[in-house]
Amino acid sequence: MVHTTILVFVFLFAICIGSFLNVVILRLPERQSLVTPPSHCPKCNYRLRWFDNIPLLSYVMLGGKCRKCREPISVQYPLIELMTGVLGLACYMHFGLTPAMIVFFIFCAILLAVTFIDIPYQIIPNSISIPGIIIGVTASFFVPEMRWQDSVIGAVAGFLIIFLTAYGYWFLTKREGIGMGDAKLLALLGAFLGWQAIPFIMIASSIQGLLFFFLGLAFGLVKKAPPLPDPDEELQPAPPDGQEISVRHAAIPFGPFLALSGLEFLFFGRFILDLMTGWGG
C-alpha cells in the first residue's frame, strides 16, 4: 500500500514538473519570461484558468482544444507531461527514495527540455546546459552513486571530444558540422553519468542518428537543407525541393540522440558496461 502511494505521488509530482517543462520548451528559445505572462493559448491569447492547466487531465477534458477559440492544442503538451511522469517513476524504481533519485530525475527533466528545444530550433541553450553541468558535478560530491572524479573527468572529456571533432571537421572542410551546444550537452552527460558513459553515448547516438536519418528519408521525415557553398566556387542556387542530399548536409539535430543514449545508459548502464567489458575480452 505504501509503495503504491509513493508511486502515485511520484507520478503526480513528475507530471507537474512536465507541465513546467512545457513552459521552458515553449518560451526559452524565444527569450520570453518563464513567469509572465501567465499560461495562455498561443493562438488566441486566452488566459488559462487553473482547471484548464491540470497536467494530462485538462487536455483530455478539453478534447485537445482551446476552451475559447477551439483551435487544437499541440499533443506535445500532454506528451511531455506523460514522458516526465514515466521518467519520474523510472527513477524511483531504479534508485528508490534517495538523493540519487532526485538528482537523476532533474537530469531526465533537463534532457527532455533539451530534446524538445533542439528538434525544432536546432539549439541547446546555455541557460540549460551550463547549469546542468554545474548541478551534475556538484551532486557528485554528495550522492553515493556518483564519484566526483568520474564526474569531473566526464564533463571535461565530453566537451573536448566534440569540440576537437568539430574543430577538426571545420579545419578540413571549412564547414560547420556538430555544434558547441552538443559539446556542452555531452559534458553535461559526462558530469551526471561519469566518463565511463562517454564511449557508449558517442557510439549509440551516432548509430541511432544515422538510423533515424535513413528511416526519415524513406518516410519523408528528415528536413533537407541545401549544402553550404564552397568558398572557392561561384555561389550556386539551392537545390529544388525533393532533390536528394547527402548525409553531411542533412539538418538533423544531434542533441536528441545524445540525450536518448544518456537515458539508456542511466537505466541500463551496469548491463551496458558488463557487455562492453565482455566484448573487450
C-alpha positions as CSV (number, residue, x, y, z in Angstrom):
1,M,0.0,0.0,0.0
2,V,2.8,2.4,0.9
3,H,4.7,1.5,-2.3
4,T,1.6,2.2,-4.4
5,T,1.0,5.5,-2.6
6,I,4.6,6.6,-3.3
7,L,4.3,5.6,-7.0
8,V,1.1,7.7,-7.3
9,F,2.8,10.7,-5.6
10,V,5.9,10.4,-7.7
11,F,3.9,10.3,-10.9
12,L,1.7,13.3,-10.0
13,F,4.7,15.3,-8.9
14,A,6.6,14.4,-12.1
15,I,3.8,15.4,-14.4
16,C,3.6,18.7,-12.7
17,I,7.3,19.2,-13.4
18,G,6.4,18.1,-17.0
19,S,3.9,20.9,-17.2
20,F,6.6,23.4,-16.2
21,L,9.0,21.9,-18.8
22,N,6.4,22.7,-21.5
23,V,6.7,26.4,-20.5
24,V,10.5,26.1,-20.7
25,I,10.4,24.4,-24.1
26,L,8.0,27.0,-25.5
27,R,9.4,30.2,-24.1
28,L,13.1,29.8,-23.5
29,P,14.2,29.6,-27.2
30,E,12.1,32.7,-27.9
31,R,13.8,34.6,-25.0
32,Q,10.5,35.0,-23.2
33,S,10.0,35.1,-19.4
34,L,9.1,31.8,-17.8
35,V,6.9,33.6,-15.3
36,T,5.0,36.3,-17.2
37,P,2.6,36.4,-18.9
38,P,0.6,33.5,-17.2
39,S,-0.2,30.4,-19.2
40,H,-2.3,31.2,-22.2
41,C,-3.5,29.9,-25.6
42,P,-0.7,30.7,-28.1
43,K,-3.3,31.2,-30.8
44,C,-6.0,33.4,-29.2
45,N,-4.1,34.5,-26.0
46,Y,-6.9,33.2,-23.8
47,R,-5.6,33.1,-20.3
48,L,-5.9,29.6,-18.9
49,R,-7.8,29.1,-15.7
50,W,-6.4,26.7,-13.2
51,F,-8.7,23.9,-14.3
52,D,-7.5,24.3,-17.8
53,N,-3.9,23.7,-16.7
54,I,-4.1,20.4,-14.8
55,P,-1.4,18.1,-16.3
56,L,-2.8,15.5,-18.6
57,L,-6.4,15.7,-17.2
58,S,-7.2,19.2,-18.7
59,Y,-6.1,18.1,-22.2
60,V,-8.5,15.1,-22.0
61,M,-11.3,17.2,-20.6
62,L,-10.9,19.9,-23.2
63,G,-10.8,17.3,-26.0
64,G,-7.4,18.7,-27.1
65,K,-8.8,22.1,-28.0
66,C,-8.7,25.6,-26.5
67,R,-11.7,26.4,-24.4
68,K,-12.3,29.7,-26.2
69,C,-11.1,29.6,-29.8
70,R,-11.5,25.7,-30.1
71,E,-8.2,25.5,-32.0
72,P,-6.3,22.3,-31.5
73,I,-3.8,22.1,-28.6
74,S,-0.5,20.6,-29.6
75,V,-0.2,17.0,-28.4
76,Q,3.3,17.8,-27.3
77,Y,1.9,19.3,-24.1
78,P,0.4,16.0,-22.7
79,L,3.3,14.0,-24.3
80,I,5.9,15.9,-22.3
81,E,3.9,15.6,-19.1
82,L,3.4,11.8,-19.6
83,M,7.1,11.3,-20.5
84,T,8.2,13.2,-17.4
85,G,5.8,11.1,-15.3
86,V,7.2,7.9,-16.7
87,L,10.8,9.0,-16.2
88,G,9.9,10.0,-12.6
89,L,8.6,6.5,-11.9
90,A,11.7,5.0,-13.6
91,C,14.0,7.0,-11.4
92,Y,12.0,5.9,-8.3
93,M,12.1,2.2,-9.4
94,H,15.8,2.4,-10.1
95,F,17.1,4.4,-7.2
96,G,14.3,4.3,-4.6
97,L,13.6,7.3,-2.4
98,T,17.2,8.5,-2.3
99,P,19.1,11.7,-3.1
100,A,20.2,9.9,-6.3
101,M,16.5,9.7,-7.4
102,I,16.1,13.4,-7.1
103,V,19.4,14.2,-8.9
104,F,18.7,11.9,-11.8
105,F,15.1,13.0,-12.1
106,I,16.5,16.5,-12.6
107,F,18.9,15.0,-15.1
108,C,16.0,13.4,-17.0
109,A,14.0,16.6,-17.0
110,I,17.0,18.5,-18.4
111,L,17.3,16.0,-21.2
112,L,13.6,16.2,-22.1
113,A,13.8,20.0,-22.3
114,V,17.0,19.9,-24.4
115,T,15.5,17.3,-26.8
116,F,12.2,19.2,-27.5
117,I,14.0,22.5,-27.9
118,D,16.7,21.1,-30.2
119,I,14.3,19.3,-32.5
120,P,12.5,22.5,-33.9
121,Y,15.1,25.1,-33.2
122,Q,18.4,23.2,-33.5
123,I,19.9,24.9,-30.5
124,I,20.8,23.8,-27.0
125,P,20.5,26.9,-24.7
126,N,23.5,27.6,-22.5
127,S,21.0,28.5,-19.8
128,I,20.1,24.8,-19.6
129,S,23.4,23.0,-20.4
130,I,25.8,25.1,-18.2
131,P,23.7,25.0,-15.0
132,G,23.2,21.3,-15.8
133,I,26.9,20.7,-15.8
134,I,27.3,22.5,-12.5
135,I,24.5,20.5,-10.9
136,G,26.0,17.2,-12.1
137,V,29.5,17.9,-10.8
138,T,28.2,19.4,-7.5
139,A,25.9,16.4,-6.9
140,S,28.8,14.0,-7.4
141,F,30.3,15.2,-4.2
142,F,27.2,14.2,-2.2
143,V,25.4,11.4,-3.9
144,P,26.9,7.9,-3.1
145,E,26.0,6.6,-6.5
146,M,28.3,9.1,-8.2
147,R,32.1,9.8,-7.9
148,W,33.3,13.3,-8.2
149,Q,36.5,12.1,-10.1
150,D,34.4,10.4,-12.7
151,S,32.0,13.4,-13.0
152,V,34.8,15.9,-13.5
153,I,36.7,13.8,-16.0
154,G,33.4,13.0,-17.8
155,A,32.5,16.7,-18.1
156,V,35.9,17.7,-19.4
157,A,36.2,14.7,-21.7
158,G,32.7,15.1,-23.0
159,F,33.3,18.7,-24.0
160,L,36.7,18.1,-25.5
161,I,35.7,15.1,-27.7
162,I,33.1,17.1,-29.5
163,F,35.0,20.4,-29.5
164,L,38.0,18.8,-31.1
165,T,35.9,16.8,-33.6
166,A,34.0,19.9,-34.6
167,Y,37.2,22.0,-34.9
168,G,38.9,19.2,-37.0
169,Y,35.9,19.0,-39.3
170,W,35.9,22.7,-39.8
171,F,39.6,22.8,-40.4
172,L,39.4,20.2,-43.1
173,T,36.2,21.3,-44.8
174,K,35.6,24.9,-43.7
175,R,32.1,23.9,-42.9
176,E,30.4,23.8,-39.5
177,G,29.4,20.2,-38.5
178,I,28.5,19.5,-35.0
179,G,27.8,22.5,-32.8
180,M,29.2,23.6,-29.5
181,G,25.8,23.1,-27.9
182,D,26.3,19.4,-28.4
183,A,29.7,19.6,-26.8
184,K,28.2,21.2,-23.7
185,L,25.4,18.6,-23.7
186,L,28.0,15.7,-23.8
187,A,29.8,17.5,-21.0
188,L,26.5,17.5,-19.0
189,L,26.0,13.8,-19.7
190,G,29.6,13.1,-18.5
191,A,29.0,15.2,-15.4
192,F,26.0,13.1,-14.3
193,L,27.0,9.7,-15.7
194,G,30.8,9.8,-15.4
195,W,33.4,9.3,-18.1
196,Q,32.6,5.6,-18.4
197,A,29.4,6.5,-20.2
198,I,31.0,8.6,-22.9
199,P,32.1,5.8,-25.3
200,F,28.7,4.2,-25.3
201,I,26.9,7.6,-25.7
202,M,29.0,8.5,-28.7
203,I,28.6,5.1,-30.4
204,A,24.9,4.7,-29.6
205,S,23.9,8.3,-30.5
206,S,25.8,8.1,-33.8
207,I,24.1,4.8,-34.8
208,Q,20.7,5.9,-33.7
209,G,21.1,9.2,-35.5
210,L,22.1,7.5,-38.8
211,L,19.2,5.1,-38.4
212,F,16.8,7.9,-38.0
213,F,18.3,9.7,-41.0
214,F,17.8,6.8,-43.3
215,L,14.3,6.0,-42.0
216,G,13.5,9.7,-42.2
217,L,14.5,9.8,-45.8
218,A,12.4,6.8,-46.5
219,F,9.3,8.3,-44.9
220,G,9.9,11.9,-45.7
221,L,10.5,12.9,-42.0
222,V,14.0,14.4,-42.5
223,K,14.2,18.2,-43.1
224,K,16.5,18.7,-46.0
225,A,18.9,21.6,-46.1
226,P,20.9,22.8,-49.1
227,P,24.7,22.3,-48.9
228,L,26.8,25.3,-48.0
229,P,28.6,26.9,-51.0
230,D,32.2,26.1,-51.5
231,P,34.1,29.4,-50.8
232,D,36.3,28.6,-53.9
233,E,33.4,28.3,-56.2
234,E,30.7,30.6,-57.5
235,L,27.5,30.7,-55.4
236,Q,25.1,28.1,-56.6
237,P,21.3,28.1,-56.2
238,A,19.8,25.9,-53.6
239,P,18.7,22.5,-54.8
240,P,15.0,22.3,-55.7
241,D,12.5,20.7,-53.2
242,G,12.6,16.9,-53.3
243,Q,16.2,16.7,-54.5
244,E,18.3,14.1,-52.6
245,I,21.1,15.4,-50.4
246,S,24.0,13.7,-48.7
247,V,24.1,12.8,-45.0
248,R,26.5,15.6,-44.2
249,H,24.1,18.2,-45.5
250,A,21.0,16.9,-43.7
251,A,19.6,19.2,-41.0
252,I,19.3,16.7,-38.2
253,P,19.8,17.8,-34.6
254,F,22.3,15.6,-32.7
255,G,21.2,16.6,-29.2
256,P,18.1,14.3,-29.0
257,F,20.3,11.3,-29.8
258,L,22.9,12.2,-27.2
259,A,20.0,12.6,-24.7
260,L,18.4,9.3,-25.6
261,S,21.7,7.5,-25.3
262,G,22.3,9.2,-21.9
263,L,18.9,7.9,-20.7
264,E,19.7,4.4,-22.0
265,F,23.0,4.4,-20.1
266,L,21.3,5.8,-16.9
267,F,18.9,2.9,-16.6
268,F,20.9,0.1,-18.3
269,G,24.4,1.3,-17.5
270,R,25.5,-1.7,-15.5
271,F,24.4,-4.1,-18.2
272,I,26.0,-2.0,-20.9
273,L,29.3,-1.8,-19.1
274,D,29.3,-5.5,-18.5
275,L,28.6,-6.1,-22.1
276,M,31.3,-3.7,-23.3
277,T,33.8,-5.3,-20.9
278,G,32.9,-8.7,-22.2
279,W,33.5,-7.6,-25.8
280,G,36.8,-6.2,-24.7
281,G,38.0,-9.6,-23.6
